Amino acid sequence: MIQHPIIKDLAARKTSKGYDASKRVSQENMEIIYEALRLTASSINSQPWKFIVIESEQAKSRLEATFTDNNIYNRQHVSNGSHVILLAHNPNYTRGDYEKVVDTDIANGRGNKAEKERALSKFSFAESKTDASGSNGNWTKAQVYIALGNALHVLARLEIDGTPMEGINSKRIGEAFKEELNGFECEVALVVGYHHPDDINAKLPKSRLAREAVLQIL
Ligand SMILES: Cc1cc2nc3c(=O)[nH]c(=O)nc-3n(C[C@H](O)[C@H](O)[C@H](O)COP(=O)(O)O)c2cc1C
């Protein structure tokens, strides 16, 4: 294995299949994770996401109630993990949403008012990803997965365990967190915490396809 701290981190991180309910991720580390999510790169810097953190027992109960037979195996992670982050995307990202990005760029000194229209013209890229009904969820959801990957790397660095979960019921989460989601959709969540000594996955070796199978250098 390549002896570099990045590779060591990534090789050591494993999806947890069982959490120690007595262990909490510190506020200091949660703040690092939040900032990493916010700093995630996205197409045209669209940032079409919302990260909803399930921290309180009350919020956990609301989330637990959304699990159904076909994803019940994941519910224990909500109960025993420290925090759960719902990674939600905007399924109808509009020019108005992008204008907020452009205005923020101007406020942060990356652009100026005189060139605002030119900056806004980059929204044509989002339009090319939008169907006739105004839906561009395929594109915005892809951006959310970049945030997920970024968070997984940060967890590895901080030696915090995590479980990405597509095994959730998006529709039921949409109903249970209707107010907080405010039109956004959640199809993937991330549990963070510390694995239980009985977690089977922690003891298994890392396994990936061979480099030759996935990488071609031309
Ligand atoms: C997008 C995504 C969704 C996943 N969904 C689940 C899930 O619902 N439940 C679960 O236990 N693991 C889930 N996993 C974990 C994968 O099974 C795991 O990452 C993979 O087997 C590789 O193992 P490792 O993360 O330990 O390296 C998911 C992973 C990703 C990246």
The ligand as a Gaussian input file, in Angstrom:
#p B3LYP/6-31G(d) Opt

LIG

0 1
 C      -24.033000       6.194000      -1.487000
 C      -23.865000       5.085000      -0.493000
 C      -24.973000       4.476000       0.083000
 C      -24.835000       3.479000       1.039000
 N      -25.948000       2.976000       1.664000
 C      -25.775000       2.145000       2.740000
 C      -26.880000       1.758000       3.543000
 O      -28.024000       2.135000       3.312000
 N      -26.640000       0.959000       4.619000
 C      -25.383000       0.515000       4.937000
 O      -25.222000      -0.201000       5.942000
 N      -24.313000       0.861000       4.173000
 C      -24.485000       1.667000       3.102000
 N      -23.395000       2.068000       2.354000
 C      -22.065000       1.565000       2.722000
 C      -21.431000       0.700000       1.623000
 O      -21.999000      -0.578000       1.636000
 C      -19.937000       0.686000       1.877000
 O      -19.415000       1.991000       1.697000
 C      -19.191000      -0.254000       0.931000
 O      -19.580000      -1.579000       1.150000
 C      -17.687000      -0.128000       1.084000
 O      -17.293000      -0.414000       2.400000
 P      -16.484000       0.624000       3.285000
 O      -17.280000       1.898000       3.343000
 O      -16.396000      -0.027000       4.636000
 O      -15.159000       0.835000       2.665000
 C      -23.544000       3.047000       1.388000
 C      -22.427000       3.651000       0.792000
 C      -22.576000       4.672000      -0.105000
 C      -21.343000       5.345000      -0.646000

